[in-house]
Amino acid sequence: MNKPQSFFHLHLISDATGETLLAAGRAASAQYKDARAIEHIYPLIRTEKQLMKVFEDIEEEPGIILYTVVDQTLARRIDERCASMGLPCVSVLEPVLAVFQSYLGAPAGRRVGAQHVLDAEYFRRIDALNFTMEHDDGQLPADMEEADIVLIGISRTSKTPTSIYLANRGIKTANIPIVLGVPIPESLIASHKPLVVGLVATAERISQVRQNRVLGTTTGYDSAGYVDRASISEELAYARQICTRHGWPMIDVSRRSIEETAAAIVALRNKSR
């Protein structure tokens, strides 16, 4: 018998964008299938006045508090206020900084938002994102040699979201749809630089995803062939045939998240270097 789902408040206080906290909070809360976090995000908290307003909100809806605040005075205020309210709080970065300090033999610089500095890595990511958006869904196929990775697959194999995720890591990623009976671009076959990866899934999974997409289409759309499992199996067989012919690796995304698929692709890329 399944337990009814419960809810709890998760307060995330950051002196920067809050992305680190959000990822950590979601990773932890995902381990509790019967409890769902109601997220409250407070970014760019850098003064005591801002912090006071945050705790006014927390008093209304108490819960777990996670924070990433490098200013130690503000951090102490958070710890003290949480203790007085009887609420659990954790400085997410502090244990990690302690390990770095112990190993490197020097204290952290305590720079707010240091991970978002506008350095060469930042601009590399922006360049990768621009490239990926311009080369989504088979656009500009003549530029394949400029890509780091090219994802191919039939419709609804998560090519676009996976491409964007990789681009956020600074990897120029293009994606090309495989359509039954339609040859892939010659420019892709002739390319040498990019790692080409085929994304596949079970016919059942793709049919399910396509059915959800069809629900949002305009009236009169003919969805019969699009969601038919026999037709999907034929498309998948064609995609596998193409990958096998050219020696391109394939990843089954049926039960993988975007993050897991991207991690598998990065591992393939590291091996191919």
C-alpha positions as CSV (number, residue, x, y, z in Angstrom):
1,M,0.0,0.0,0.0
2,N,1.4,3.4,-1.0
3,K,1.8,6.0,1.6
4,P,0.0,9.3,0.9
5,Q,2.4,12.0,-0.2
6,S,3.3,14.6,2.4
7,F,4.7,18.1,1.8
8,F,7.4,20.2,3.5
9,H,8.8,23.6,3.1
10,L,12.4,23.9,1.8
11,H,14.0,27.4,2.2
12,L,17.0,28.1,0.1
13,I,19.0,31.3,1.0
14,S,21.8,32.3,-1.3
15,D,24.1,35.4,-1.8
16,A,24.2,34.5,-5.5
17,T,21.8,33.0,-8.0
18,G,20.8,30.0,-5.8
19,E,21.5,27.4,-8.6
20,T,23.9,25.5,-6.3
21,L,21.4,25.3,-3.5
22,L,18.5,24.3,-5.8
23,A,20.5,21.4,-7.2
24,A,21.6,20.2,-3.8
25,G,18.1,20.6,-2.3
26,R,16.5,18.7,-5.2
27,A,19.1,15.9,-5.1
28,A,18.4,15.4,-1.4
29,S,14.6,15.7,-1.6
30,A,14.4,13.3,-4.5
31,Q,15.5,10.5,-2.1
32,Y,12.1,10.8,-0.3
33,K,9.4,9.5,-2.7
34,D,6.6,10.1,-0.2
35,A,7.6,13.7,0.7
36,R,7.6,16.6,-1.7
37,A,9.5,19.8,-1.2
38,I,7.7,23.2,-1.6
39,E,10.7,25.3,-2.6
40,H,11.2,28.9,-1.5
41,I,14.3,30.5,-3.1
42,Y,15.8,33.7,-1.8
43,P,18.7,34.8,-4.2
44,L,21.1,37.7,-3.8
45,I,20.7,37.9,0.0
46,R,23.7,40.1,1.0
47,T,22.5,42.3,3.8
48,E,21.0,41.8,7.3
49,K,17.9,43.8,6.2
50,Q,17.3,41.3,3.3
51,L,17.9,38.5,5.7
52,M,15.3,39.8,8.2
53,K,12.7,39.8,5.4
54,V,13.6,36.2,4.5
55,F,13.0,35.0,8.1
56,E,9.6,36.8,8.2
57,D,8.6,34.5,5.3
58,I,10.2,31.4,7.0
59,E,8.2,32.1,10.2
60,E,5.0,31.9,8.1
61,E,6.0,28.6,6.6
62,P,8.7,26.9,8.7
63,G,10.8,24.1,7.3
64,I,14.3,23.0,6.4
65,I,16.8,25.9,5.6
66,L,19.8,25.4,3.3
67,Y,22.1,28.3,2.6
68,T,25.2,29.3,0.6
69,V,26.4,32.6,2.1
70,V,30.1,33.3,2.2
71,D,29.8,36.3,4.5
72,Q,30.5,34.7,7.9
73,T,28.6,37.4,9.8
74,L,25.4,36.7,7.8
75,A,26.0,33.0,8.1
76,R,26.1,33.3,11.9
77,R,22.9,35.3,11.9
78,I,21.2,32.5,9.9
79,D,22.5,29.8,12.3
80,E,21.4,31.8,15.4
81,R,17.9,32.6,14.0
82,C,17.3,29.0,13.0
83,A,18.4,27.8,16.4
84,S,16.0,30.2,18.1
85,M,13.2,29.0,15.9
86,G,14.1,25.4,16.4
87,L,14.5,24.8,12.7
88,P,17.2,22.7,11.0
89,C,19.7,24.6,8.8
90,V,22.8,23.6,6.8
91,S,25.5,25.7,5.2
92,V,25.9,23.6,2.0
93,L,29.3,24.9,0.9
94,E,31.0,25.1,4.4
95,P,31.9,21.4,4.7
96,V,33.3,21.5,1.2
97,L,35.3,24.6,1.8
98,A,36.7,23.1,5.0
99,V,38.0,20.1,3.0
100,F,39.6,22.4,0.4
101,Q,41.2,24.5,3.1
102,S,42.6,21.4,4.8
103,Y,44.0,20.1,1.6
104,L,45.3,23.3,0.1
105,G,46.5,24.8,3.3
106,A,44.8,28.1,2.8
107,P,41.4,29.6,3.6
108,A,38.9,30.4,0.9
109,G,38.8,33.8,-0.6
110,R,35.1,34.2,0.4
111,R,34.1,35.9,-2.8
112,V,30.4,36.2,-3.4
113,G,29.2,34.7,-6.7
114,A,32.8,33.7,-7.6
115,Q,31.4,30.7,-9.6
116,H,29.7,33.2,-11.9
117,V,32.8,35.2,-12.8
118,L,33.0,36.4,-16.5
119,D,36.1,34.4,-17.4
120,A,37.0,32.4,-20.5
121,E,35.0,29.4,-19.3
122,Y,31.9,31.5,-19.0
123,F,32.2,32.8,-22.5
124,R,33.0,29.3,-23.8
125,R,29.6,28.2,-22.4
126,I,27.8,31.1,-24.0
127,D,29.4,30.3,-27.3
128,A,28.4,26.7,-27.0
129,L,24.8,27.6,-26.2
130,N,24.6,29.9,-29.2
131,F,26.0,27.2,-31.4
132,T,23.6,24.6,-30.0
133,M,20.5,26.8,-30.5
134,E,21.5,27.6,-34.1
135,H,22.1,23.9,-34.9
136,D,18.9,22.5,-33.2
137,D,16.8,19.9,-35.1
138,G,19.0,19.6,-38.2
139,Q,19.6,23.3,-38.8
140,L,22.8,24.4,-40.6
141,P,24.0,20.8,-41.4
142,A,27.0,22.1,-43.3
143,D,28.6,23.2,-40.0
144,M,28.8,19.8,-38.4
145,E,32.6,19.9,-38.4
146,E,32.4,22.7,-35.9
147,A,30.5,20.7,-33.4
148,D,32.0,18.8,-30.5
149,I,29.1,16.4,-30.3
150,V,26.2,15.6,-32.7
151,L,23.2,13.8,-31.4
152,I,21.0,11.9,-33.8
153,G,17.7,10.1,-33.2
154,I,14.1,9.8,-34.1
155,S,11.5,12.2,-32.7
156,R,11.1,12.3,-28.9
157,T,14.4,10.8,-27.9
158,S,15.3,14.0,-25.9
159,K,17.9,15.3,-28.4
160,T,17.2,19.0,-27.9
161,P,17.1,19.1,-24.0
162,T,20.2,16.9,-23.9
163,S,22.0,19.2,-26.4
164,I,21.2,22.3,-24.3
165,Y,22.4,20.5,-21.1
166,L,25.7,19.7,-22.8
167,A,26.0,23.2,-24.1
168,N,25.7,24.5,-20.6
169,R,28.9,22.6,-19.8
170,G,30.6,24.4,-22.7
171,I,30.2,21.5,-25.3
172,K,29.1,22.6,-28.7
173,T,26.3,20.2,-29.5
174,A,24.2,19.9,-32.7
175,N,21.3,17.5,-33.1
176,I,19.8,16.0,-36.3
177,P,16.5,14.1,-36.5
178,I,16.3,10.7,-38.1
179,V,13.3,10.3,-40.3
180,L,12.4,6.9,-41.8
181,G,13.7,6.6,-45.3
182,V,15.4,10.0,-45.3
183,P,19.3,9.9,-45.6
184,I,21.3,11.8,-43.0
185,P,23.3,14.8,-44.2
186,E,26.5,14.0,-46.1
187,S,28.3,16.7,-44.1
188,L,27.8,14.6,-41.0
189,I,29.1,11.4,-42.6
190,A,32.2,13.3,-43.8
191,S,32.9,15.1,-40.5
192,H,35.8,14.0,-38.4
193,K,35.9,16.2,-35.4
194,P,32.5,15.6,-33.6
195,L,31.5,12.6,-31.7
196,V,28.3,11.3,-33.2
197,V,25.9,9.6,-30.7
198,G,22.6,7.9,-31.5
199,L,19.8,8.3,-29.0
200,V,17.3,5.4,-28.9
201,A,14.5,4.2,-26.6
202,T,11.9,1.5,-26.5
203,A,8.9,1.9,-28.8
204,E,6.6,1.9,-25.8
205,R,8.5,4.8,-24.2
206,I,8.5,6.9,-27.3
207,S,4.8,6.2,-28.0
208,Q,4.0,7.3,-24.5
209,V,6.0,10.6,-24.9
210,R,4.5,11.2,-28.3
211,Q,0.9,10.7,-27.0
212,N,1.5,13.4,-24.4
213,R,2.7,15.7,-27.1
214,V,-0.3,15.0,-29.3
215,L,-2.6,16.1,-26.5
216,G,-1.3,19.6,-27.0
217,T,-1.6,19.7,-30.8
218,T,-4.3,21.5,-32.8
219,T,-7.6,19.8,-33.6
220,G,-7.5,17.6,-36.6
221,Y,-3.9,16.5,-36.2
222,D,-3.4,12.9,-37.6
223,S,-1.6,11.2,-34.8
224,A,-2.2,7.6,-35.7
225,G,1.1,6.9,-37.4
226,Y,3.0,9.1,-35.0
227,V,2.2,7.1,-31.9
228,D,1.8,3.7,-33.5
229,R,4.3,1.3,-31.9
230,A,4.8,-0.8,-35.0
231,S,5.7,2.4,-36.9
232,I,8.0,3.6,-34.1
233,S,9.8,0.2,-34.1
234,E,10.4,0.6,-37.8
235,E,11.8,4.1,-37.2
236,L,14.1,2.8,-34.4
237,A,15.3,-0.1,-36.6
238,Y,16.2,2.5,-39.3
239,A,18.1,4.7,-36.7
240,R,20.0,1.7,-35.3
241,Q,20.9,0.6,-38.8
242,I,22.4,4.0,-39.6
243,C,24.4,4.1,-36.3
244,T,25.7,0.5,-36.9
245,R,26.7,1.3,-40.5
246,H,28.8,4.2,-39.4
247,G,30.1,2.8,-36.2
248,W,28.4,5.5,-34.1
249,P,27.7,4.6,-30.4
250,M,24.1,4.5,-29.2
251,I,22.5,5.3,-25.8
252,D,19.2,4.0,-24.7
253,V,17.4,6.9,-23.0
254,S,14.2,5.0,-22.0
255,R,15.0,5.1,-18.3
256,R,17.6,7.9,-18.2
257,S,17.2,11.5,-17.1
258,I,18.7,14.2,-19.3
259,E,21.5,14.5,-16.8
260,E,22.3,10.8,-16.9
261,T,22.2,10.7,-20.7
262,A,24.5,13.7,-20.8
263,A,26.9,12.0,-18.3
264,A,27.0,8.9,-20.5
265,I,27.8,11.0,-23.6
266,V,30.6,12.9,-21.8
267,A,32.1,9.6,-20.8
268,L,32.0,8.4,-24.4
269,R,33.6,11.6,-25.5
270,N,36.4,11.2,-22.9
271,K,37.1,7.7,-24.1
272,S,37.2,8.8,-27.8
273,R,39.9,11.4,-27.2
